[in-house]
Amino acid sequence: MGINQEGSTGTTHFGFEEVATHDKAGRVGDVFHSVATRYDVMNDLMSLGAHRLWKRFAVAQSGVHSGDWVLDVAGGTGDLAWLLAARAGVGGRVVLSDINDSMLAEGRRRLLDRGGAGNFSYLQTDAENLAFADDRFHCVTIGFGLRNVTNIDRALAAMYRVLRPGGRVVILEFSKPVLRSLSKLYDAYSFAVIPRIGRFVANDEASYRYLVESIRRHPDQRTLETKMQAVGFERTRYFNLSGGIVAVHVGFKL
C-alpha cells in the first residue's frame, strides 16, 4: 500500500511532511484504517474508472499460468488478486497480503462476495519483511502500494527473495507524467479536487491529501527501474499508462 528516504537524521517523508522513520508505518496505517471501506468507491471516482483498466494491463504483464503460485503484496481490497486468480486457476494459489488488517479484511470480504474461495489465501505481513520462504512464488505483484512502504529498497529485495528463479515482479504505481502540459493539469486536479472528493465521500480529506502528496515523493519511472536492478531484477522494463500518470514496471529473477 512511501518510500524510505531515510538519512542520517532518521527521518523520512509522510507526504510532504518529514517524520521520524519509526513513525511512518503507523501514520500510513492510520490512513488505510480510515479509508478501507470507501477505498474502491474513491478509486472509481478519482480515476473516473481508469484504475480498472490499469489493473487489467498490469495483470496482462504477469505471465501467470494455470497452476502458478502468486503473491499480491499490499493487495488491499483484492482487485489484482481476483484477476490473477482467473489466470492461476483452481490448481494455482493467490495469496492476498497486506500489512493493514482493515484493508486485508475488506479484501477478504470482497473476494468472498465475488465467489472466490478455493485458490485464495490471506496473510497480514509487512512488504519489507515478507513472511514466506525463499523462491516460493512464480509471480509477485504490488498495485498502488509501493510508495507507502517505509523502505522501498527493502520491499523490492523482499519481493525478489520470495520469487522463484524465472519468476517476475509486476509493480503498478502512480508515476510521473511525460508531458509538461499533462503534469500541470494532473497537479491541478490532484490537489484541488481529490482531497475534496475525500472529504465529501469518505469524510476524510487529510488521508486523501496524503495520498496525493505521496505520489509526488515516489521515484520516477527510470529511478524505480534502477532500484529494481540494484536488488537483482533483470530484463526490467516499464510501460507508461495515461501519459505516465501510472506506470507498470516488470522485472525477472533469473
C-alpha positions in Angstrom: 0.0 0.0 0.0 6.2 5.9 0.7 9.3 5.1 0.2 12.1 5.5 2.5 14.4 8.5 2.0 15.9 7.8 5.4 19.1 9.7 6.1 21.5 10.1 9.0 18.8 12.1 10.8 16.4 9.1 10.9 13.6 10.9 9.1 11.6 10.1 6.1 8.6 11.6 4.3 4.9 11.2 5.0 3.5 13.1 2.0 5.2 16.5 2.1 5.8 16.2 5.9 9.1 15.0 7.3 8.5 12.5 10.1 10.7 10.1 12.2 11.3 7.0 10.3 9.9 4.8 13.0 6.6 6.7 13.0 5.8 6.4 9.3 4.3 2.9 9.3 1.9 3.9 12.0 0.9 7.1 10.2 0.3 5.2 6.9 -1.6 2.5 8.8 -4.0 5.1 10.2 -4.7 6.4 6.7 -5.7 3.0 5.4 -7.7 2.1 8.5 -9.7 5.2 7.8 -10.2 4.7 4.0 -10.6 0.9 3.8 -14.4 0.7 3.5 -14.5 3.5 0.9 -11.3 2.7 -0.9 -12.9 1.2 -4.1 -15.6 3.8 -4.4 -12.9 6.5 -4.1 -10.7 4.8 -6.7 -13.5 4.8 -9.2 -14.3 8.5 -8.6 -10.7 9.7 -8.5 -9.6 7.9 -11.7 -13.0 8.0 -13.5 -12.8 4.2 -13.6 -9.4 4.1 -15.3 -7.8 2.2 -12.4 -9.7 -0.9 -13.6 -8.0 -0.7 -17.0 -4.6 -0.1 -15.4 -5.0 -3.2 -13.2 -6.0 -5.3 -16.2 -3.0 -4.2 -18.1 -0.7 -5.0 -15.1 -2.2 -8.5 -14.8 -1.6 -9.0 -18.6 2.1 -8.5 -18.0 2.2 -11.0 -15.1 2.7 -14.1 -17.3 0.7 -16.1 -14.7 -0.4 -19.5 -16.0 -2.7 -22.2 -14.7 -1.2 -23.8 -11.5 1.1 -20.9 -10.6 1.5 -19.5 -7.1 1.1 -15.7 -7.0 1.7 -13.2 -4.2 -0.1 -9.9 -4.2 1.7 -7.6 -1.8 -0.2 -4.7 -0.2 -3.2 -6.2 -2.0 -5.8 -4.1 -0.4 -9.3 -4.8 -1.5 -8.3 -7.6 -3.8 -8.8 -6.3 -7.3 -5.5 -7.6 -8.6 -5.9 -10.9 -6.7 -9.2 -11.5 -8.3 -7.8 -11.0 -11.8 -4.7 -13.1 -11.1 -6.8 -16.0 -9.7 -8.6 -16.3 -13.0 -5.2 -17.0 -14.6 -3.8 -19.2 -11.9 -6.9 -21.4 -12.0 -8.1 -24.0 -9.4 -4.7 -25.7 -9.4 -2.9 -22.4 -8.5 -2.9 -20.2 -5.5 -3.1 -16.5 -5.0 -2.0 -15.1 -1.6 -3.5 -11.7 -0.8 -1.2 -9.9 1.7 -1.3 -6.6 3.4 0.2 -5.1 6.5 -3.1 -3.3 7.3 -5.7 -5.5 8.9 -8.6 -3.2 7.9 -7.6 -3.4 4.2 -7.0 -7.1 4.4 -10.4 -7.8 6.0 -12.1 -5.7 3.3 -10.2 -7.5 0.6 -11.2 -10.9 2.0 -14.8 -9.9 2.3 -14.9 -8.6 -1.2 -13.3 -11.7 -2.7 -15.7 -14.0 -0.8 -18.6 -11.9 -2.0 -17.4 -12.4 -5.6 -17.3 -16.2 -5.0 -13.6 -16.5 -4.5 -12.6 -19.2 -2.0 -10.7 -22.3 -3.2 -7.5 -20.8 -4.6 -7.1 -17.8 -2.2 -5.1 -17.4 0.9 -4.8 -14.3 3.1 -1.9 -13.1 5.3 -1.1 -10.0 7.2 2.5 -9.3 6.6 4.9 -6.4 6.1 6.1 -5.8 2.5 9.6 -5.2 3.8 9.7 -8.5 5.7 7.5 -10.9 3.7 6.7 -14.0 5.9 7.4 -16.5 3.1 10.2 -18.9 2.3 12.7 -18.1 -0.4 11.9 -19.0 -4.0 8.2 -19.6 -3.3 6.2 -17.7 -6.0 6.0 -17.7 -9.8 4.9 -14.1 -9.7 4.7 -11.2 -7.2 2.6 -8.2 -7.8 2.0 -4.9 -5.9 -0.6 -2.3 -7.0 -0.5 1.2 -5.7 1.3 0.1 -2.6 5.0 0.5 -3.1 5.0 4.3 -2.5 3.6 3.7 1.0 6.2 1.4 2.4 8.9 3.0 4.6 11.9 1.5 2.8 11.3 0.8 -0.9 14.7 -1.0 -1.3 13.9 -3.5 1.4 10.5 -4.1 -0.1 11.9 -4.7 -3.5 14.6 -7.1 -2.1 11.9 -9.0 -0.1 9.9 -9.5 -3.3 13.0 -10.7 -5.2 13.7 -13.1 -2.4 10.4 -14.9 -2.4 10.3 -15.2 -6.2 11.3 -18.5 -7.8 14.1 -18.3 -10.4 12.4 -17.4 -13.7 9.6 -15.6 -11.8 8.7 -12.0 -12.4 7.5 -9.0 -10.4 4.9 -6.6 -11.6 4.6 -3.1 -10.0 1.7 -0.9 -10.7 2.1 2.6 -9.3 1.4 6.2 -9.9 4.4 7.8 -11.6 5.5 11.0 -13.4 3.5 12.3 -16.4 5.7 12.5 -19.5 4.2 15.8 -20.9 4.6 19.1 -19.1 1.1 20.2 -20.0 -0.4 17.0 -18.7 1.6 17.3 -15.5 0.2 20.7 -14.8 -3.4 19.5 -15.4 -2.8 16.5 -13.2 -1.4 18.5 -10.4 -4.3 20.9 -10.5 -6.8 18.0 -10.4 -4.9 16.1 -7.7 -4.5 18.9 -5.2 -7.8 20.8 -5.8 -10.3 18.0 -6.5 -9.2 14.7 -4.9 -9.0 15.9 -1.3 -12.5 17.5 -1.7 -13.8 14.2 -3.0 -12.3 12.5 0.0 -14.0 15.0 2.3 -17.5 14.5 0.8 -17.4 10.8 0.0 -15.1 9.3 2.7 -15.3 12.1 5.3 -11.5 12.2 5.3 -9.8 15.0 3.4 -6.5 14.6 5.2 -5.9 11.0 4.1 -6.5 11.8 0.5 -4.3 14.8 0.7 -1.5 12.5 2.0 -2.2 10.0 -0.9 -1.8 12.8 -3.4 1.4 14.1 -1.8 2.9 10.6 -1.6 2.6 10.2 -5.3 4.9 13.3 -5.8 7.5 11.8 -3.5 7.6 8.4 -5.3 10.5 7.8 -7.7 10.0 8.5 -11.4 9.9 5.6 -13.9 13.7 5.4 -14.6 14.7 5.8 -10.9 12.4 2.9 -9.8 13.7 0.7 -12.6 17.3 1.4 -11.4 16.2 0.4 -7.8 14.8 -2.8 -9.1 18.0 -3.6 -10.9 20.0 -2.8 -7.8 18.3 -5.6 -5.8 18.8 -8.2 -8.6 16.0 -7.9 -11.0 16.9 -8.4 -14.7 15.3 -7.7 -18.0 13.5 -4.8 -16.4 11.1 -2.6 -18.4 8.2 -0.2 -17.8 5.1 0.9 -19.6 3.6 4.3 -19.2 -0.2 4.4 -19.0 -2.3 7.5 -19.3 0.6 9.6 -20.3 2.8 8.4 -17.4 0.3 9.2 -14.7 0.6 5.5 -13.9 3.5 3.1 -14.9 3.8 -0.7 -14.8 7.3 -2.0 -14.1 8.2 -5.6 -14.8 11.4 -7.4 -13.8 12.6 -11.0 -13.6 14.6 -13.2 -11.2 16.9 -15.2 -13.4 
